Amino acid sequence: MTKKLLILLVLFIHFSAVSQQFFKIDDTAPDFKLWLTDGSQLTNNDTKEKVVVLKFWFTSCMPCLTDIPKLNNLVEEFKKRDDILFIAPALDRKSVIEKLLKVHPFSFKIAYSAMDVSQKFNKQQVYPSYFIINKKGKIAYIDSGSKKSNDKDLRKAIIEALK
């Protein structure tokens, strides 16, 4: 009986791992729908012909908060461009995020209660995670637990995706 149980467990783990689709550069970005703290909604249809910079995060994640000033500088650098969107889907409820933003202003468009979208992109559920989608709707950059976030890498990837 233990041998059968072990075989079943191995099969379950194998098929669970296989079913987890991980994105690669040039994969088509998945469909998504986000509710923003400003009261609007945003879907992948609203991002056509735009570069989209996504930061997945949550309010009690210290690494997620420490890079906000550098990310705000990126938004400032590209503020005159209308072909780029900076979006930060958060796992938290709107009221929790709004309270945090009073202490840590964040220039990205902030989405709340975005666990479903985070699970589509961020299969490993590592935070913060960054994805850049190019103007063709393809994933152009991924930093999902692979390294420490670096605004220089993000900037370089944004510039490349804008070409």
C-alpha positions as CSV (number, residue, x, y, z in Angstrom):
1,M,0.0,0.0,0.0
2,T,2.8,2.4,0.8
3,K,4.4,1.8,-2.7
4,K,1.1,2.7,-4.4
5,L,0.8,5.8,-2.3
6,L,4.3,6.9,-3.1
7,I,3.7,6.4,-6.9
8,L,0.5,8.4,-6.7
9,L,2.3,11.2,-4.8
10,V,5.1,11.3,-7.4
11,L,2.6,11.4,-10.3
12,F,0.6,14.2,-8.5
13,I,3.7,16.3,-8.0
14,H,4.9,15.7,-11.6
15,F,1.5,16.7,-13.1
16,S,1.2,19.7,-10.8
17,A,4.6,20.9,-11.9
18,V,3.9,20.3,-15.6
19,S,0.6,22.2,-15.3
20,Q,2.3,25.3,-14.0
21,Q,3.0,27.3,-17.1
22,F,5.9,29.7,-16.7
23,F,6.2,32.6,-19.2
24,K,9.2,33.1,-21.3
25,I,10.4,36.2,-23.2
26,D,8.2,36.6,-26.4
27,D,5.3,34.7,-25.0
28,T,1.9,36.4,-25.5
29,A,0.8,38.1,-22.3
30,P,-2.3,36.6,-20.7
31,D,-5.7,38.4,-20.7
32,F,-6.2,40.4,-17.5
33,K,-8.7,42.7,-15.9
34,L,-7.7,45.0,-13.1
35,W,-9.6,47.4,-10.8
36,L,-7.6,50.5,-10.1
37,T,-7.7,52.6,-6.9
38,D,-8.8,55.6,-9.0
39,G,-12.1,53.8,-9.7
40,S,-11.3,52.8,-13.2
41,Q,-10.8,49.3,-14.8
42,L,-8.0,48.2,-17.0
43,T,-7.8,45.2,-19.3
44,N,-5.2,44.0,-21.7
45,N,-7.4,45.5,-24.5
46,D,-6.7,48.9,-23.0
47,T,-3.0,48.4,-23.3
48,K,-2.7,47.7,-27.1
49,E,0.2,49.5,-28.8
50,K,1.6,50.4,-25.3
51,V,4.5,49.2,-23.3
52,V,3.2,47.9,-19.9
53,V,5.4,47.7,-16.9
54,L,3.8,45.5,-14.2
55,K,5.0,45.3,-10.6
56,F,3.2,42.6,-8.5
57,W,3.4,43.4,-4.8
58,F,1.6,43.6,-1.5
59,T,1.7,46.2,1.3
60,S,3.5,44.2,4.0
61,C,6.3,43.1,1.7
62,M,9.4,45.1,2.7
63,P,11.3,44.5,-0.5
64,C,8.1,45.6,-2.4
65,L,8.3,49.0,-0.6
66,T,12.0,49.7,-0.7
67,D,12.1,50.1,-4.5
68,I,9.1,52.5,-4.8
69,P,11.3,55.7,-4.8
70,K,13.4,54.3,-7.7
71,L,10.3,53.2,-9.6
72,N,8.7,56.6,-9.1
73,N,11.9,58.1,-10.7
74,L,11.3,55.8,-13.7
75,V,7.7,57.0,-14.0
76,E,9.0,60.6,-13.9
77,E,11.6,59.9,-16.6
78,F,9.0,58.6,-19.0
79,K,6.0,60.8,-18.0
80,K,5.8,62.6,-21.4
81,R,5.3,59.4,-23.3
82,D,1.7,58.2,-23.8
83,D,2.8,54.8,-25.1
84,I,3.8,53.4,-21.7
85,L,1.8,52.3,-18.7
86,F,3.2,51.7,-15.2
87,I,0.8,49.4,-13.3
88,A,1.3,47.9,-9.8
89,P,-1.3,45.1,-9.1
90,A,-1.4,44.5,-5.4
91,L,-2.8,41.6,-3.4
92,D,-4.4,43.9,-0.8
93,R,-7.8,45.5,-0.5
94,K,-8.2,49.1,-1.7
95,S,-8.5,50.6,1.8
96,V,-5.2,49.0,3.0
97,I,-3.4,50.2,-0.1
98,E,-4.8,53.8,0.2
99,K,-3.6,53.9,3.8
100,L,-0.1,52.8,2.8
101,L,0.1,55.3,-0.1
102,K,-0.2,58.1,2.3
103,V,3.1,57.1,3.8
104,H,4.7,55.7,0.6
105,P,3.4,57.6,-2.4
106,F,3.7,55.4,-5.5
107,S,3.4,56.9,-9.0
108,F,2.3,53.7,-10.7
109,K,-1.4,53.1,-11.4
110,I,-2.3,50.9,-8.5
111,A,-4.6,47.9,-8.8
112,Y,-6.2,46.3,-5.8
113,S,-7.3,42.7,-4.9
114,A,-5.3,41.5,-7.9
115,M,-4.5,37.9,-6.7
116,D,-6.2,36.4,-9.8
117,V,-4.0,38.4,-12.2
118,S,-0.9,37.9,-10.1
119,Q,-1.5,34.1,-10.3
120,K,-1.6,34.3,-14.1
121,F,1.7,36.1,-14.4
122,N,3.5,35.3,-11.2
123,K,3.2,31.5,-11.0
124,Q,5.8,31.2,-8.2
125,Q,4.1,33.9,-6.2
126,V,7.4,35.7,-5.5
127,Y,7.2,39.3,-4.6
128,P,8.0,41.8,-5.9
129,S,7.9,40.5,-9.4
130,Y,8.2,42.6,-12.6
131,F,7.0,42.0,-16.1
132,I,7.2,44.2,-19.1
133,I,4.8,43.7,-22.1
134,N,5.8,45.2,-25.4
135,K,3.6,47.0,-27.9
136,K,2.8,43.7,-29.6
137,G,1.4,42.2,-26.4
138,K,4.5,40.0,-25.9
139,I,6.4,39.6,-22.7
140,A,9.6,41.5,-23.0
141,Y,11.1,41.3,-19.5
142,I,10.6,39.0,-16.5
143,D,12.0,39.3,-13.0
144,S,10.1,36.9,-10.9
145,G,12.4,35.9,-8.1
146,S,15.3,35.4,-10.4
147,K,17.3,38.3,-9.1
148,K,17.1,41.4,-6.9
149,S,15.0,44.1,-8.5
150,N,17.2,46.7,-10.3
151,D,15.8,49.9,-11.7
152,K,18.6,50.0,-14.3
153,D,17.6,46.7,-15.7
154,L,14.0,47.8,-15.8
155,R,14.9,51.1,-17.5
156,K,17.0,49.2,-20.1
157,A,14.1,46.8,-20.8
158,I,11.6,49.6,-21.1
159,I,13.7,51.4,-23.6
160,E,14.1,48.2,-25.6
161,A,10.4,47.5,-25.5
162,L,9.6,51.0,-26.7
163,K,11.5,50.5,-30.0
